[in-house]
Amino acid sequence: PPVSIVNHSRLSCSLSSTANGNDSKKFKGDIRGPGIPSRVIHVRKLPNDINEAEVISLGLPFGKVTNLLMLKGKNQAFIEMNTEDAAQTMVSYYSSVTPVIRNHPIFMQYSNHKELKTDNSPNQVRAQAALQAVNAVQAGGVDASVGMGGHSPVLRVIVENLFYPVTLDVLHQIFSKLGTVLKIITFTKNNQFQALLQYSDGLTAQHAKLSLDGQNIYNACCTLRINFSKLTSLNVKYNNDKSRDYTRPDLPTGDSQPSIDHQAMAAAFGAPGIISANPYAGAHAFPPAFAIQQATGLTMHSVPGGLAQLTMPVAAAAAAAGRMGFHQLSGGHCVMLVSNLNPERVTPQCLFILFGVYGDVMRVKILFNKKENALIQMSDGTQAQLAMSHLNGQRLHGKALRVTLSKHTNVQLPREGHEDQGLTKDYSNSPLHRFKKPGSKNYSNIFPPSATLHLSNIPPSVVEDDLKMLFASSGAMVKAFKFFQKDRKMALVQMSSVEEAIESLIEFHNHDLGENHHLRVSFSKSTI
């Protein structure tokens, strides 16, 4: 039955009726250890935009939630369970597995209050409506065989925005952080990569759904959409890269197909709306030295809560993709062949700076007999894909670059005593690499070449005219300039064309501005 909404003056410690958090003094008593068991649980450190249903779902696996009080201004809530036993099970479970909502670890303990009485303020009316909706669904009855938690132990997982291959092993790695995964079956349906995944019980499945639903496996792509399956158990016939029963290592492998359905992947890559609507939507970055075949070696810190620690930035645009031929995506090719260079003007250094916008360039070799061609070795295959997707077709020194993957796996240095006129350079220890530090801000600021450049690391003594004169000194035309309002160390400068901006970036990135400040230049997505 719906909880009666009564006058809040009856509440033993007069919990705020408006629940807007002006009552921190009243809650001091609750910020302590788990304390004496009570049906009422105090939940803290909730994310700002939390909704009632998400808070209720914390309690659902353990029993019926009979009341709820949201204190949004304080990022807190009180959940009342139908029995003290249910509350005890919940608190003890979450003391060993920290609950996480939207990457925020949540904290909970018993409240001093033995029950909640709520009023008819708008916040509380909303909470009651959410409770009634949940109770109505639960009253529909759940198959008893579903086990602990009132939910099927089987999850149905759809991976959206599949810009990078996801394997069964990657799924196992992620989901086993939240509990014991017994079985996985992967398949492609409606051009979507999907999986069915069975845990040992419904409670673990519920927790995994809460923690992982909506998370990205890689930055800005490969989004997990998770629902409970109608199935309560999976029947796995073969252990291979499509399906696995971890309780039955004796199963045959069957006719294992390659783990990626190439046609389906190509269809997913070419699907209208994913690529064509905004080819650079997810192209913020790529994983440091991550190749898909190493996926089984992923490490996830022991912080519970899904992919917070696993989100590996990946170049979605590297896959932008039907046009590149999917077969190229799967390998770890990190050497590119760049052709149609201007042999009069190209140097290893200028290629190092330009390609270094999209990854860490290890070696550059301009071919001795064909100086309009060069080989460029990146630190991993994803970086090569990203550089290729952004720079192929761009103009440099009056000529349109052609960038393809090379069959070479590395760039050879000249043998001892063989001089090659400085056409081969090793940059593996360069201090100018932008992506050495995992999690560096540079990962999230990768954009296609544009006429507007982002400048940073500007010393206080350098003014607008100094920078305009610097960028005009190469003969280019500066169309507009502006400092960032909040941070005068950064500015935008707009050149008259993308080609001029490319050449200006090559010329002035790392330019010494004095006072031990070297200018950093990258492409901007903004215009002035």
ZAMARGU-4260 file (C-alpha; in steps of 0.2 Angstrom, whole numbers, plus 5000, padded with zeros to 4 digits):
<rodrens>
0) 5000/5000/5000 | 5006/5018/4997 | 5014/5026/5012 | 5003/5039/5020 | 5010/5056/5018
5) 5008/5064/5036 | 5012/5081/5044 | 5031/5082/5046 | 5030/5089/5064 | 5027/5071/5070
10) 5044/5066/5064 | 5055/5063/5079 | 5069/5074/5075 | 5059/5086/5063 | 5068/5081/5047
15) 5067/5095/5035 | 5050/5095/5026 | 5057/5105/5011 | 5072/5093/5011 | 5083/5106/5004
20) 5097/5103/5015 | 5097/5118/5027 | 5098/5106/5042 | 5116/5100/5043 | 5116/5103/5062
25) 5102/5090/5064 | 5111/5077/5055 | 5128/5078/5064 | 5122/5062/5074 | 5121/5052/5059
30) 5139/5054/5052 | 5147/5040/5061 | 5151/5021/5059 | 5137/5009/5054 | 5130/5010/5072
35) 5114/5002/5079 | 5103/4993/5067 | 5088/5002/5061 | 5076/5001/5047 | 5081/5018/5041
40) 5098/5020/5032 | 5106/5036/5030 | 5115/5038/5012 | 5128/5051/5009 | 5139/5058/4995
45) 5126/5056/4982 | 5129/5065/4965 | 5120/5081/4962 | 5108/5076/4949 | 5103/5060/4957
50) 5085/5055/4955 | 5073/5046/4967 | 5073/5030/4957 | 5092/5028/4958 | 5091/5030/4977
55) 5077/5017/4978 | 5087/5005/4967 | 5100/5004/4981 | 5088/4996/4992 | 5078/4985/4980
60) 5089/4970/4980 | 5087/4968/4999 | 5069/4969/5001 | 5054/4982/5000 | 5058/5000/5001
65) 5044/5008/5012 | 5049/5026/5012 | 5061/5039/5006 | 5067/5056/5011 | 5078/5065/4998
70) 5090/5080/5004 | 5096/5085/4988 | 5105/5101/4993 | 5115/5090/5005 | 5118/5076/4993
75) 5110/5064/5006 | 5095/5053/5007 | 5086/5042/5020 | 5079/5025/5014 | 5067/5016/5025
80) 5066/4997/5022 | 5051/4986/5027 | 5061/4976/5040 | 5077/4978/5051 | 5083/4962/5043
85) 5083/4969/5026 | 5092/4985/5031 | 5105/4974/5040 | 5108/4964/5024 | 5109/4980/5014
90) 5122/4989/5026 | 5133/4973/5028 | 5133/4970/5009 | 5137/4988/5005 | 5151/4988/5018
95) 5160/4975/5008 | 5155/4982/4990 | 5155/5001/4990 | 5139/5006/4980 | 5143/5018/4965
100) 5131/5029/4956 | 5137/5038/4940 | 5155/5035/4946 | 5152/5042/4963 | 5156/5031/4978
105) 5141/5032/4990 | 5142/5030/5009 | 5128/5023/5020 | 5125/5018/5038 | 5110/5016/5050
110) 5101/5031/5054 | 5096/5036/5072 | 5078/5037/5067 | 5068/5021/5068 | 5056/5026/5055
115) 5052/5040/5042 | 5037/5051/5042 | 5036/5063/5027 | 5025/5077/5023 | 5017/5083/5006
120) 5030/5095/5000 | 5034/5094/4982 | 5050/5084/4985 | 5041/5071/4995 | 5027/5069/4983
125) 5039/5065/4970 | 5048/5053/4981 | 5031/5044/4985 | 5027/5043/4967 | 5043/5035/4963
130) 5041/5022/4977 | 5023/5018/4971 | 5029/5015/4954 | 5043/5004/4960 | 5031/4994/4971
135) 5019/4992/4957 | 5032/4984/4946 | 5038/4973/4960 | 5020/4967/4964 | 5019/4960/4947
140) 5028/4945/4954 | 5045/4938/4950 | 5049/4920/4947 | 5056/4912/4963 | 5069/4904/4953
145) 5077/4921/4950 | 5085/4919/4967 | 5093/4932/4978 | 5089/4950/4974 | 5072/4947/4965
150) 5081/4949/4948 | 5087/4937/4935 | 5106/4933/4938 | 5107/4935/4919 | 5111/4952/4911
155) 5108/4957/4893 | 5122/4969/4888 | 5121/4979/4872 | 5137/4989/4867 | 5132/5005/4858
160) 5144/5016/4848 | 5155/5002/4844 | 5169/5011/4838 | 5182/4999/4844 | 5181/4980/4845
165) 5175/4973/4861 | 5179/4955/4865 | 5172/4942/4877 | 5187/4943/4887 | 5186/4962/4889
170) 5168/4960/4895 | 5173/4946/4907 | 5187/4958/4914 | 5175/4972/4917 | 5160/4962/4924
175) 5170/4950/4935 | 5176/4965/4945 | 5158/4966/4952 | 5156/4947/4956 | 5158/4930/4949
180) 5154/4928/4931 | 5148/4910/4927 | 5144/4911/4908 | 5145/4923/4894 | 5137/4922/4876
185) 5141/4935/4863 | 5132/4938/4847 | 5127/4951/4834 | 5109/4956/4832 | 5101/4971/4822
190) 5119/4976/4819 | 5122/4978/4837 | 5136/4969/4847 | 5127/4960/4862 | 5130/4948/4876
195) 5121/4938/4889 | 5131/4937/4905 | 5126/4926/4920 | 5131/4930/4938 | 5130/4918/4952
200) 5115/4927/4959 | 5102/4941/4956 | 5109/4953/4969 | 5126/4953/4960 | 5118/4956/4943
205) 5108/4970/4951 | 5124/4978/4958 | 5133/4976/4941 | 5118/4984/4932 | 5118/4999/4944
210) 5137/5001/4942 | 5140/4998/4924 | 5124/5003/4914 | 5128/5019/4904 | 5147/5018/4907
215) 5159/5019/4892 | 5172/5005/4890 | 5183/5017/4881 | 5182/5036/4881 | 5166/5043/4872
220) 5162/5026/4864 | 5157/5008/4867 | 5143/5012/4879 | 5136/4998/4889 | 5117/4997/4890
225) 5112/4984/4902 | 5095/4976/4906 | 5089/4960/4916 | 5086/4945/4904 | 5070/4935/4904
230) 5082/4920/4905 | 5087/4914/4922 | 5101/4903/4916 | 5112/4901/4901 | 5115/4885/4891
235) 5133/4887/4884 | 5138/4873/4872 | 5156/4878/4867 | 5170/4887/4876 | 5177/4899/4862
240) 5179/4918/4858 | 5160/4919/4856 | 5154/4910/4871 | 5161/4903/4888 | 5155/4893/4903
245) 5168/4897/4916 | 5161/4882/4927 | 5164/4869/4913 | 5182/4871/4907 | 5179/4854/4899
250) 5168/4860/4885 | 5173/4858/4867 | 5178/4874/4857 | 5166/4870/4842 | 5169/4879/4826
255) 5176/4895/4833 | 5174/4910/4822 | 5184/4925/4823 | 5179/4935/4838 | 5173/4950/4827
260) 5159/4948/4815 | 5168/4959/4801 | 5152/4962/4791 | 5142/4967/4806 | 5156/4978/4813
265) 5158/4986/4796 | 5139/4989/4796 | 5140/4996/4813 | 5154/5008/4808 | 5145/5014/4793
270) 5129/5016/4801 | 5121/5033/4798 | 5121/5044/4813 | 5136/5036/4821 | 5149/5042/4809
275) 5142/5054/4797 | 5132/5065/4809 | 5148/5070/4817 | 5164/5061/4812 | 5174/5068/4827
280) 5161/5065/4840 | 5171/5054/4851 | 5189/5058/4844 | 5196/5064/4860 | 5210/5052/4862
285) 5217/5035/4862 | 5223/5023/4874 | 5241/5024/4880 | 5250/5009/4872 | 5234/4999/4871
290) 5231/4987/4857 | 5215/4977/4857 | 5225/4960/4857 | 5231/4966/4874 | 5214/4969/4881
295) 5214/4954/4892 | 5228/4962/4901 | 5218/4977/4907 | 5220/4982/4924 | 5207/4990/4934
300) 5211/4997/4951 | 5201/4989/4965 | 5189/5004/4967 | 5172/4996/4964 | 5160/5005/4953
305) 5162/5000/4935 | 5173/5008/4923 | 5179/5023/4932 | 5196/5016/4932 | 5195/5007/4916
310) 5189/5021/4904 | 5203/5020/4891 | 5202/5035/4880 | 5200/5028/4862 | 5200/5037/4845
315) 5182/5035/4840 | 5187/5044/4824 | 5201/5032/4821 | 5187/5021/4817 | 5178/5033/4807
320) 5179/5020/4798 | 5169/5011/4785 | 5180/5022/4773 | 5196/5015/4780 | 5192/4997/4778
325) 5188/4988/4794 | 5202/4975/4793 | 5215/4989/4796 | 5207/4993/4813 | 5210/4976/4821
330) 5229/4975/4819 | 5242/4985/4830 | 5250/4993/4814 | 5259/5008/4821 | 5269/5013/4805
335) 5261/5025/4792 | 5267/5029/4775 | 5265/5047/4771 | 5266/5052/4752 | 5264/5067/4741
340) 5275/5078/4753 | 5284/5093/4746 | 5302/5087/4745 | 5309/5104/4745 | 5302/5109/4762
345) 5298/5093/4772 | 5310/5088/4786 | 5308/5074/4800 | 5306/5088/4813 | 5290/5096/4804
350) 5282/5078/4802 | 5286/5074/4821 | 5278/5090/4827 | 5262/5088/4815 | 5259/5070/4818
355) 5263/5072/4837 | 5247/5081/4839 | 5238/5064/4837 | 5250/5053/4846 | 5268/5051/4852
360) 5279/5049/4836 | 5294/5037/4839 | 5303/5038/4823 | 5302/5047/4806 | 5311/5042/4790
365) 5310/5052/4774 | 5314/5040/4760 | 5332/5043/4752 | 5327/5039/4734 | 5309/5046/4735
370) 5309/5061/4746 | 5290/5065/4744 | 5287/5049/4754 | 5291/5046/4773 | 5288/5032/4786
375) 5281/5038/4803 | 5281/5026/4818 | 5269/5030/4832 | 5269/5022/4849 | 5254/5011/4845
380) 5242/5007/4832 | 5227/5017/4838 | 5237/5033/4837 | 5242/5029/4819 | 5224/5026/4815
385) 5219/5043/4823 | 5233/5052/4814 | 5228/5044/4798 | 5210/5049/4800 | 5214/5067/4804
390) 5228/5071/4792 | 5225/5061/4776 | 5220/5074/4763 | 5226/5089/4773 | 5237/5101/4764
395) 5255/5104/4769 | 5267/5115/4759 | 5254/5117/4745 | 5252/5098/4743 | 5238/5086/4749
400) 5245/5073/4761 | 5241/5055/4757 | 5242/5044/4773 | 5240/5025/4774 | 5246/5011/4785
405) 5262/5004/4780 | 5266/4985/4780 | 5282/4989/4790 | 5280/4985/4809 | 5294/4998/4813
410) 5306/5011/4806 | 5324/5005/4805 | 5338/5017/4810 | 5353/5018/4798 | 5366/5006/4802
415) 5382/5012/4812 | 5393/5022/4800 | 5379/5024/4787 | 5374/5042/4786 | 5358/5046/4778
420) 5359/5065/4777 | 5348/5066/4793 | 5333/5059/4784 | 5330/5047/4799 | 5327/5053/4816
425) 5323/5044/4832 | 5311/5053/4844 | 5308/5040/4856 | 5315/5050/4871 | 5309/5067/4865
430) 5303/5078/4879 | 5289/5085/4867 | 5278/5070/4867 | 5261/5075/4872 | 5254/5059/4878
435) 5267/5051/4889 | 5257/5054/4905 | 5241/5043/4907 | 5226/5054/4909 | 5234/5069/4903
440) 5223/5084/4898 | 5230/5082/4880 | 5220/5066/4878 | 5203/5076/4879 | 5209/5090/4867
445) 5212/5081/4851 | 5203/5089/4836 | 5204/5089/4817 | 5215/5102/4809 | 5206/5119/4809
450) 5210/5137/4805 | 5209/5141/4824 | 5224/5137/4835 | 5224/5135/4854 | 5239/5142/4862
455) 5244/5139/4880 | 5259/5141/4892 | 5260/5160/4888 | 5270/5170/4901 | 5262/5186/4909
460) 5274/5198/4900 | 5268/5192/4882 | 5254/5203/4876 | 5242/5201/4861 | 5253/5211/4849
465) 5268/5200/4853 | 5259/5184/4848 | 5250/5192/4832 | 5268/5198/4826 | 5275/5181/4830
470) 5262/5172/4819 | 5263/5184/4805 | 5282/5183/4805 | 5281/5167/4794 | 5271/5177/4781
475) 5254/5170/4787 | 5239/5181/4790 | 5232/5182/4807 | 5213/5185/4806 | 5208/5186/4824
480) 5215/5183/4841 | 5209/5182/4859 | 5215/5178/4876 | 5205/5167/4887 | 5195/5178/4900
485) 5199/5167/4915 | 5216/5162/4911 | 5228/5173/4902 | 5241/5159/4900 | 5229/5153/4885
490) 5223/5161/4869 | 5215/5157/4852 | 5223/5163/4836 | 5213/5162/4819 | 5223/5160/4803
495) 5217/5163/4786 | 5216/5145/4781 | 5218/5127/4788 | 5234/5125/4778 | 5241/5141/4786
500) 5236/5135/4803 | 5245/5118/4800 | 5261/5127/4795 | 5260/5139/4810 | 5257/5125/4822
505) 5273/5116/4815 | 5283/5132/4816 | 5278/5139/4833 | 5274/5124/4844 | 5288/5124/4857
510) 5293/5141/4852 | 5303/5149/4866 | 5293/5164/4873 | 5306/5168/4886 | 5305/5167/4906
515) 5307/5148/4903 | 5290/5147/4894 | 5289/5137/4878 | 5273/5140/4868 | 5261/5125/4866
520) 5250/5125/4851 | 5236/5113/4846 | 5221/5114/4835 | 5205/5121/4842 | 5187/5116/4840
525) 5182/5134/4844 | 5181/5149/4832 | 5184/5167/4837
</rodrens>
